[in-house]
Every structure is written in C-alpha cells, then in structure tokens.
Amino acid sequence: MADRTPWSLSGALRGMFAKKTIDEGTWEDLEDALISADFGPDITDSVIEELRAQVKKYSTTDPADLKRMLRENLEERLARLDPTLTLTARPAVVLVVGVNGVGKTTTIGKFARFLGRHGRTVVVGAADTFRAAAVEQLATWAERGGAQIVRPQQQGQDPASVAFQTVEKAIAEGIEIAIIDTAGRLQTKSGLMDELSKIRRVIEKQTEIAEVLLVLDATTGQNGLAQAEAFIEHAGVTGLVLTKLDGSAKGGFVLAVQERTGIPIKLVGQGEGIGDLTGFTPHVFVQNLVG
C-alpha cells in the first residue's frame, strides 16, 4: 500500500524528521504538512498542541520521538471508533447508500469479493431501479465479485420490493450476506430519504439490518461529505466506506471525516481492481500515512 499512496504524509515529513533537533521550524513544518494533507485547521491545532505538551513533558529534542508521538496520537484518534463490521446475523443485511458518482456500484462488487474471500456467500439486490445502466453495471460487478444478484423485474420497479425479494432469497437459500444497492439521487432529497425509509421498513419486517454503509469519494474531501450529510441525518448510517484513496485524496480527510461525523470508517478502497477493498485498520493506516 505504501508505494502507491500519493496522499501519504511521509514524504512531506521526511525532511522534518531528518533534522537533528526539534525547533520552532519543526512545528511550522508539521502544521503545513497536516493542513496540506486535509486534516483541517481544528484537528491540526489540536494535534500540535498535544504534541507540544508531550515534547515538553518528556523534555525531548529528538525528532524521532516526535514522529513516534505523532503516529501514536493519530492512531489513538482513529481508534476511538470501532471499525469492525457487524455481520453476525443470518442473513446479515447491508444497505449501501451514497450520492451517485462516488463508486457505490463498484464498491458493492468489491465488497462481495471481500466477503467471498472470507468464505461468506453473498447476494446483491439492485434496488437502484430508476437507472437501467446502474442495474447492468451492478450485475457486472456482482458477477466479478462472485455474488448472485436480484434484479428488478421491470425498470422503475419499487426499490423496496427488490430489497424484499433479495432478503427473501437470502433467507430461503441460506445465503449469509445480502447487500442492497440504493439510489443516490432522486428529484428531491426528501423523496430519496422517504424511499430509503421504506426500504428499511420492508426489510425489518423480515429481519434486522446489520449495517448501513455510506460510500464517500475521498478525492472530493469535505465537499463530498457535505453532499452526503442528508444520508447521515436520515439513513441511520453505521459505517463509512472511503473509495479512491489511491488518487489525489488527502490522508488527513480519513481522520477529519470520522471526527466530523462520529461514524467509524469500516472499509477503504485503494485501487480500481476487484480486490482493492479492505477493512480499515487504524494502526496500518497511520504507519503508511506517517512512515
């Protein structure tokens, strides 16, 4: 992962930590690096304030100590929320939500493959019924991910009925995980949220919903999060999936999005391939971010 992460802080920090001592220039360089990595001013100020206090407490002037403290600080912040997927129910039903264009459909295919690699059987429900192209694209990615698919019987079919049929199939055939794709855009936000509420109600008559995963495009940063606020407010989101972390995204956004939403990151996508979705591990992420 480390060799294909242009958003890694390690390059920006390398020169700073190579110096022989911690001086005021070190703090200025660290502030610049964190801001440019999209941590945002509040988190940047907080991190630097805490690190200054630690450096003073331990009376160290060694940049290697500061680097270790930075890693520990970021890891502790990221680990405040539990990234574990809750998929113990059978079937475990996962709703996938997010605005169009964030990589929702491809993420579902990758998630199916991810689950398959862990020995789970998967069915995908194409409940974004208003876009025929979305159904076809999802079918392609579901096949690549090794999952069965439940398609709408006609274009524009009630999305809740597709969700119902998907869960019904999972129950009848003993399929362990049911992933439901949902629309990312309708004429009005209220219409979209009403539709999601209906899907939830229909599923909950059959079984509980294990996870509601919100897909965010990491390259859009704070703008993408603003677009997705309605989902966070109304859809009962339990976890975040960050896609396109291999592109021009800034690593600090990963922490910023968790702190701003209070919702844990559970999966990260780091490439275009079917296998490029992994569980989120704060320790590994920070090691790659800081170096």
N, C-alpha and C positions, 0 to 999 in steps of 0.2 A: 504493500500500500504506500509505503513512504516514498517510493521512487516515482509515483505518479500523482502527487498531491501538490499542485502549484499554490494551493492555499495554505501550505504549511508555514508556520511561523519560523521554523528552524533556520531558514536562510537569512531572514531579517535579524535573527537573534545571534547568529554565529559570531559575527564580529564583536558584538557587545560582550558576549561571554568569553571571548578570547583575550579580553583585556586583563591586565594584572590585578586590577583593583576595582572596587565599586566606588564610583564618584557621582557627582550630580549629572554628568553627561550620561551615565548609565541609566538613570531614571528617566531622563528625557528620551533616550533611545527606546527604552521599554514602552513608554507611553505612546510614542509614534508607532511602534510595531503593533501594539494592541489595537489602537484606533484604526490603523490601516487594515487590520485583519477583521474589522467589523464586530469587535466586541461591544462597541458603543461607549459613549463617554461615562455613563454611570458605572458600568462594570469595570471599565478601565481604571477609573478613580478609586473604586473600592479595592481592586486587586493591588494597586500600587500602594495604597495606604496600609493595607495589611502586610505587604512585603516589607515596606519601610520599618514597620513596627517590629517585625521578626528579625530583620537585619540588625536593628538597634538592640533588641533583646539579647541576641546571641553574639553581639559585638564582632560580627564577621565583616571582612572586606574582600572575601573571595567570591568572584563571580560564579564559580561552580556551585557554591552554596545557594546563591540567588536563583540559579537555574533549577536546582532541586526544589527549592521552596515554591517557585512558580509552577512547576509540574504538580506538586502536592496541592497547591491552592486550587488550580483549575480542576484537578481530578476530584477533589472534595466537593467543589461546587456542582460538577456534573453528576456526581454520585448521590446527590441529595434526593433525587427522584429515581425510583426503581425502573430500570429499562426492561424488566422481564415481561415477555409476552404471556398473557393469561389464556392458555388454550387447553385447559384440562377437561372442560365439558365435552360431552359427546352427543351430537356433533358440537364442535366449537364454531360458532358463527361469528364471522368477522365482516363488519361493514367497512368499506373503503370509500372515503369521501375526499373532496378537494376540488378546486376550480379546474376547468378544462385547461390543458396545456402543461400541467405540472409533471406529467409522466405517470398518471394514475393507472392507465391500462397496462403499460409495460411493467409497472411495479407489481401489479397483481400476478402477471406471468412469472416474474422473478420470485415473488413470494411463494407461489405454488411450487416452483423448483426448490426453493429454500426448504420448504416443509417436506417435500418429497425426499430430499437428501437426508432428512431426519426420520425417514420411514413413515411419514404420515400420508394418508390418502386424502385427496382434495377434489372438491367440485367447485366450480366457479359459476356464479349467476350473473348474466348480462342484463342488469336492471337499469342500465342507461339506454332505455328503449327508444329515445327520441332521435338518436343518431344511428342510422344503419351502419355507417362506417365504423362507429365505436364498437358495435357488436361484432363485426367482422375482424377488426383489429384484436379485440379481446379473445376471440376464438383462436386466432393465430398464436397469440402469446400463451393462452391456456394450454394449447397443444404442445408448444415448446416447453412449457413448464411441467408437462406430464399430468395435467389435470383434465377431468371431464368438464363439460360446460352445459349449462341450461340456457338456451336462447329464448327470446320472446317468440311466440308463435305467429305474431304479425307485428309490423312496425308500429310503434306507438302504443303497444300493449301496456296496460297498467304496470308500472315498475314493481309495485307491491306484490302483484300476482306472480311475477317472475321470481321475486325473492322467496315467496311462499313455496313455489314449485322446487326451488333449489334446496331449501331446507327439508322439504318433504322427501326429496330424492336422497339426501344425506341420511335421513332417519331410516328410510325404507331399505337402503343398501348398505348401511353401516359405514358410510364414508365419514372420516374423522373430522375433517375441517371443511366448512362451507364459507367461501369468500364471495361477498356480494359487491359488485361494482354499482356505483350510483351516478346519477347525472351531476355534472359540475356546473351547469348553467341552465337556468330557465329564464322566462321573461322577467320574473321578479324574484328577489331573494326570498320573500315570504312564501311564494309558490314552491320554491325549491326546498325550503325548510319544512313546509307542510308535507311535501312528498316524502322527505326523509322520516318525518314523524309517523307517517302512515306505514312506511316500510318497517319501522321499528315495532309498531303495534301488531302488525301481521305476523312478524317473526316471533314476537314474545308470546303470542298465543300458542306457538309450537314448542319453543324452548327459549332459554336466555340468550342474550347477545354477549359474547365473550369479550370482544374488542371492537372499538370504533377507531379506525386508524385514519388520521388526516395526513395526506401527502402534500409536502411542500417542496417546491423547487428551490434548492439552496442558492442557486445563482441569482435569484430575484431578491434575496435578503429580506429586509424589513418591508419592502413593497409587497412581496408575496405573502408575508404574514398578515399585512393589513387586509389584503383581498380575502384571506381565509377566516377573518375574525367571526363572520356570521356562522361558520361551521362550529367554531369553538364555543360560541354563545348558545347555539341551538341544537347541535347534533350529538351532544354527550360524548365528545372526543375523549378517548382513554390513552391514546398514544400518538406520537408523531413519526412519520417516515420522511427522511430527508433524501431527496434524489439529487443527482448531478453534482455530488461533492467532488467530482474529478475535474469540473470545469473551472469557471472563473470565480467560484464561490469563495467566500472568506471563512476561514475556520472558526473565527470568533462568533459567527452567527449561530453556531451549534449551541453554545452556551447562552447566548442572548435570547434565543427562541425559547429555551427551557425556562429561563428566569422570567421572561415576559409572560408566558402562558401558564406556567405551573404544571405543564403536561410533559411527561417523560418522552425522550426520543427512544424509540424501540427498534427501529431498523434504519440502516443507511445504505444508499445506493452509490457506488463509486465508479460506475462504468456503464457501458451500453449492453454488455453481454448478459445472457440469461442467468449466469451465475454471480452477477455483480451486485447482489443484495445480501447484506449480512446483519446479524444482530449488533446492537450498539453496545460497546464495552468502553466505559469512560477511561480506564487505565490505558488501553491500547490506543484510543483516540488521542489522548494527551501525549503519549510517547511519540506518536507520529507528528503531532502538531508542534511540539516544543523541540523535539530532537534529543 
